Amino acid sequence: MSEGLGYAALFDAAHYSCHIGHAKPSPAYFHAVRAATGMDATSILFIDDRPANIDAARQAGLHAAHFQLPRKAAGAALMGLWRSFGISL
């Protein structure tokens, strides 16, 4: 996804469960992400296509949003989602 969908150019970091060793929605996944980034949970925006993962991220204290592909005008929709969290490019 990082290369094929161009996520590497859009995000500061991408944390895939296959690299972390914990699967979402396990709390261990979100703790590992926090440890890897060194960031406070409230400084992290988690984006996912599964509601259970969104709920788990929020329970771990992260900001979280649902986003699913394919989506018409996906780029504009993703930018709108970011803006709703105060993120601009």
C-alpha positions as CSV (number, residue, x, y, z in Angstrom):
1,M,0.0,0.0,0.0
2,S,2.8,2.4,0.8
3,E,4.2,2.2,-2.8
4,G,1.2,0.9,-4.8
5,L,-1.2,3.4,-3.5
6,G,1.3,6.1,-2.9
7,Y,0.9,6.3,0.9
8,A,4.6,6.7,1.5
9,A,4.5,10.1,-0.2
10,L,1.4,11.2,1.8
11,F,1.9,10.1,5.4
12,D,4.7,10.7,7.9
13,A,4.6,7.0,8.7
14,A,2.6,3.9,8.0
15,H,2.5,1.1,10.6
16,Y,1.5,-2.2,9.2
17,S,0.7,-5.1,11.5
18,C,2.9,-7.5,9.6
19,H,5.9,-5.2,10.5
20,I,4.8,-4.5,14.1
21,G,4.0,-8.1,15.1
22,H,0.5,-7.2,16.5
23,A,-2.7,-7.2,14.6
24,K,-5.5,-4.6,14.8
25,P,-7.7,-4.2,16.7
26,S,-5.4,-5.5,19.5
27,P,-4.4,-2.7,22.0
28,A,-0.8,-4.0,21.6
29,Y,-0.9,-2.8,18.0
30,F,-1.7,0.8,19.1
31,H,0.8,0.7,21.9
32,A,3.5,-0.4,19.4
33,V,2.6,2.4,17.1
34,R,2.9,4.9,19.9
35,A,6.3,3.4,20.9
36,A,7.6,3.5,17.3
37,T,6.6,7.1,16.8
38,G,7.5,8.4,20.3
39,M,4.4,10.5,20.0
40,D,1.6,11.1,22.5
41,A,-1.6,9.2,21.5
42,T,-3.5,12.5,21.0
43,S,-1.0,13.5,18.3
44,I,-1.7,10.5,16.1
45,L,-4.4,10.2,13.5
46,F,-5.3,6.6,12.7
47,I,-7.1,6.0,9.4
48,D,-8.6,2.7,8.6
49,D,-11.4,1.0,6.6
50,R,-12.8,-1.1,9.4
51,P,-15.0,0.3,12.2
52,A,-13.7,-2.2,14.8
53,N,-10.2,-0.9,14.2
54,I,-11.4,2.7,14.4
55,D,-13.1,2.0,17.8
56,A,-10.0,0.3,19.1
57,A,-7.8,3.2,18.1
58,R,-10.1,5.6,19.9
59,Q,-10.1,3.4,23.0
60,A,-6.3,3.6,22.9
61,G,-6.5,7.4,22.9
62,L,-5.7,8.1,19.2
63,H,-7.7,10.3,16.9
64,A,-9.3,7.9,14.3
65,A,-11.2,8.2,11.1
66,H,-12.9,5.8,8.7
67,F,-11.7,5.9,5.1
68,Q,-12.3,3.3,2.4
69,L,-11.2,2.8,-1.1
70,P,-12.3,2.7,-3.9
71,R,-13.9,6.1,-3.4
72,K,-14.8,8.6,-6.1
73,A,-12.4,11.5,-5.9
74,A,-10.4,9.6,-3.2
75,G,-7.6,12.2,-3.1
76,A,-10.0,15.1,-2.5
77,A,-11.9,13.1,0.1
78,L,-8.7,12.2,2.0
79,M,-7.6,15.8,1.9
80,G,-11.0,16.8,3.4
81,L,-10.7,14.2,6.1
82,W,-7.2,15.6,7.0
83,R,-8.5,19.2,7.1
84,S,-11.3,18.1,9.5
85,F,-8.5,17.2,11.9
86,G,-6.6,20.4,11.3
87,I,-4.0,18.9,9.0
88,S,-2.9,20.7,5.9
89,L,-0.3,20.0,3.3
